[in-house]
């Protein structure tokens, strides 16, 4: 479900952070952790509104990438960026509760929950909490459909790794379109997730923020 940001009251952010939809008006916001369509099946702590926040520097890179993609007929669809530390702690509690397997058929059918941390799908210290990691995909302007990336967001499996084997040529091409645009604008990909990009030069490399998204 796409969660529209129109009409949502936005509160002030700490200095150095922005709401990305205010800088990229044509982007789509689908804030997964503010709803139930995620690996936990419920909202994460700290996501009080379906909004996507990031550092000014990360946003500047995304604005440039959006222009590259727009010229090719695509718009950005953001799933997540800044993640409060309290949400990361919530993820950790979920990961430690091996009895909760509600979302296994959808998000991790081939992975044991107990292995999530070792495999890099859940982190006890997330770069997202530094504000310069971005989770996104791209949508075709004409069809209004997401490009086929061979897996859904937060599909915890080797199939989600950039360069995964067994993808169709079109799926590989779609991933490359996204990756090329982001890498051209100062981001580097994450080895386990095709949708995840980190700003190469972060403004807050050692700070883990915990303000709520609201």
For each residue, the residues with C-beta under 8 A, 3 or more apart:
1: 30 35 37
2: 28 29 30 77
3: 29 30 31 34 35 50
4: 7 8 29
5: 8 19 21 29 50 51
6:
7: 4
8: 4 5 49 50 51
9:
10: 19 49 51 214
11: 214
12:
13: 17 18 19 53 211
14: 17 209 211
15:
16: 55 56 131 203 204
17: 13 14 53 54 55 56 82 131
18: 13 22 23 53 54 55 56 59
19: 5 10 13 22 23 51 52 53
20: 23 24 27 29 52 53 54 59 62 78 81
21: 5 24 25 27 29 51 52 78
22: 18 19 25
23: 18 19 20 59 62 63
24: 20 21 27 62 63 66 76
25: 21 22
26: 66 70 75
27: 20 21 24 66 75 76 77 78
28: 2 75 76 77 78 139
29: 2 3 4 5 20 21 50 51 52 77 78
30: 1 2 3 77 78 79
31: 3 34 35 47 49 50 51 52 78 79 80 213
32: 35 37 38 79 80 135 153 154
33: 38 43 44 47 80 83 87
34: 3 31 43 44 47 48 49 50 51 213
35: 1 3 31 32 38 43 50
36: 41 42 43
37: 1 32
38: 32 33 35 41 42 44 103 107 154
39: 94 103 106 107 108 154 156
40: 44 90 91 94 100 103
41: 36 38 102 103
42: 36 38
43: 33 34 35 36 47
44: 33 34 38 40 47 83 87 90 91
45: 84 86 87 89 90
46: 83 84 85 86 87 90 210 212 213
47: 31 33 34 43 44 50 84 87 212 213
48: 34 212 213 214
49: 8 10 31 34 213 214
50: 3 5 8 29 31 34 35 47
51: 5 8 10 19 21 29 31 34 213 214
52: 19 20 21 29 31 78 79 80 81 82
53: 13 17 18 19 20 81 82 131 213
54: 17 18 20 58 59 62 81 82 131 132 134
55: 16 17 18 58 59 82 130 131 132 199 202 203 204
56: 16 17 18 59 60 203
57: 60 61 132 199 201 202 203
58: 54 55 61 62 81 131 132 133 134 199
59: 18 20 23 54 55 56 62 63
60: 56 57 63 64
61: 57 58 64 65 182 185 186 187 199
62: 20 23 24 54 58 59 65 66 76 134 185
63: 23 24 59 60 66 67
64: 60 61 67 68 184 185 186
65: 61 62 68 69 76 181 182 184 185 187
66: 24 26 27 62 63 69 70 75 76
67: 63 64 70 71
68: 64 65 71 72 180 181 184 185
69: 65 66 72 74 75 76 138 177 178 181
70: 26 66 67 73 74 75 141
71: 67 68
72: 68 69 177
73: 70 140 141 142
74: 69 70 138 139 140 141 147 177
75: 26 27 28 66 69 70 138 139 141
76: 24 27 28 62 65 66 69 136 137 138 139
77: 2 27 28 29 30 136 137 138 139 146
78: 20 21 27 28 29 30 31 52 81 134 135 136
79: 30 31 32 52 135 136 137 153 195
80: 31 32 33 52 83 128 134 135
81: 20 52 53 54 58 78 128 131 133 134 135
82: 17 52 53 54 55 128 129 131 209 213
83: 33 44 46 80 87 88 126 128 129 133
84: 45 46 47 87 88 129 209 210 211 212 213
85: 46 88 89 129 208 209 210
86: 45 46 89 90 210 212
87: 33 44 45 46 47 83 84 90 91
88: 83 84 85 91 92 123 124 125 126 128 129 208
89: 45 85 86 92 93
90: 40 44 45 46 86 87 93 94
91: 40 44 87 88 94 95 122 126
92: 88 89 95 96 122 124
93: 89 90 96 97
94: 39 40 90 91 97 100
95: 91 92 113 116 117 122
96: 92 93
97: 93 94 100
98: 101 113 114
99:
100: 40 94 97 113
101: 98 104 113
102: 41
103: 38 39 40 41 106 107 108
104: 101 107 108 109 113
105: 109
106: 39 103 109 152
107: 38 39 103 104 152 154 155 156
108: 39 103 104 111 113 116 121 155 156 157
109: 104 105 106 157
110: 157
111: 108 115 116 119 121 156 157
112: 115
113: 95 98 100 101 104 108 116
114: 98
115: 111 112 118 119
116: 95 108 111 113 119 121 122 156
117: 95 120 121 122 123 124
118: 115
119: 111 115 116 156 192
120: 117 123 191 192
121: 108 111 116 117 156 192
122: 91 92 95 116 117
123: 88 117 120 126 127
124: 88 92 117
125: 88 129 208
126: 83 88 91 123 129 133 208
127: 123 130 132 133 198 202
128: 80 81 82 83 88 131 133 135
129: 82 83 84 85 88 125 126 208 209 210
130: 55 127 133 202 204 205 206 207 208 209
131: 16 17 53 54 55 58 81 82 128 202 203 204 209
132: 54 55 57 58 127 198 199 202 203 204
133: 58 81 83 126 127 128 130 190 196 197 198 199
134: 54 58 62 78 80 81 182 187 196 197 198 199
135: 32 78 79 80 81 128 153 193 195 196
136: 76 77 78 79 178 195 197
137: 76 77 79 146 147 149 153 178 195
138: 69 74 75 76 77 146 147 174 177 178
139: 28 74 75 76 77 144 145 146 147
140: 73 74 143 144 145 146 147
141: 70 73 74 75 144
142: 73
143: 140
144: 139 140 141
145: 139 140
146: 77 137 138 139 140 149
147: 74 137 138 139 140 174 177 178
148: 168 170 171 174
149: 137 146 171 174 175 178 194 195
150: 159 160 164 167 168 171 175 194
151: 155 157 159 160 194
152: 106 107 155
153: 32 79 135 137 195
154: 32 38 39 107
155: 107 108 151 152 159 160
156: 39 107 108 111 116 119 121 160
157: 108 109 110 111 151 160
158: 161 164
159: 150 151 155 164 166 167
160: 150 151 155 156 157 164 192 193 194 195
161: 158 164 191 192 193 194
162: 175 179 189 190 191 193 194
163:
164: 150 158 159 160 161 167 194
165:
166: 159
167: 150 159 164 171 172 175
168: 148 150 171 172
169: 172 173
170: 148 173 174
171: 148 149 150 167 168 174 175
172: 167 168 169 175 176
173: 169 170 176 177
174: 138 147 148 149 170 171 177 178
175: 149 150 162 167 171 172 178 179 194
176: 172 173 179 180
177: 69 72 74 138 147 173 174 180 181
178: 69 136 137 138 147 149 174 175 181 182 194 195
179: 162 175 176 182 183 189 194 197
180: 68 176 177 183 184
181: 65 68 69 177 178 184 185
182: 61 65 134 178 179 185 187 189 197
183: 179 180 187 188 189 197
184: 64 65 68 180 181
185: 61 62 64 65 68 181 182
186: 61 64 199 200 201
187: 61 65 134 182 183 197 198 199 200
188: 183 197 198 200
189: 162 179 182 183 194 196 197
190: 133 162 193 196 197 198
191: 120 161 162
192: 119 120 121 160 161 196
193: 135 160 161 162 190 196
194: 149 150 151 160 161 162 164 175 178 179 189
195: 79 135 136 137 149 153 160 178
196: 133 134 135 189 190 192 193
197: 133 134 136 179 182 183 187 188 189 190
198: 127 132 133 134 187 188 190 202
199: 55 57 58 61 132 133 134 186 187 202
200: 186 187 188
201: 57 186
202: 55 57 127 130 131 132 198 199 205
203: 16 55 56 57 131 132
204: 16 55 130 131 132 207 209
205: 130 202
206: 130
207: 130 204
208: 85 88 125 126 129 130
209: 14 82 84 85 129 130 131 204
210: 46 84 85 86 129
211: 13 14 84
212: 46 47 48 84 86
213: 31 34 46 47 48 49 51 53 82 84
214: 10 11 48 49 51
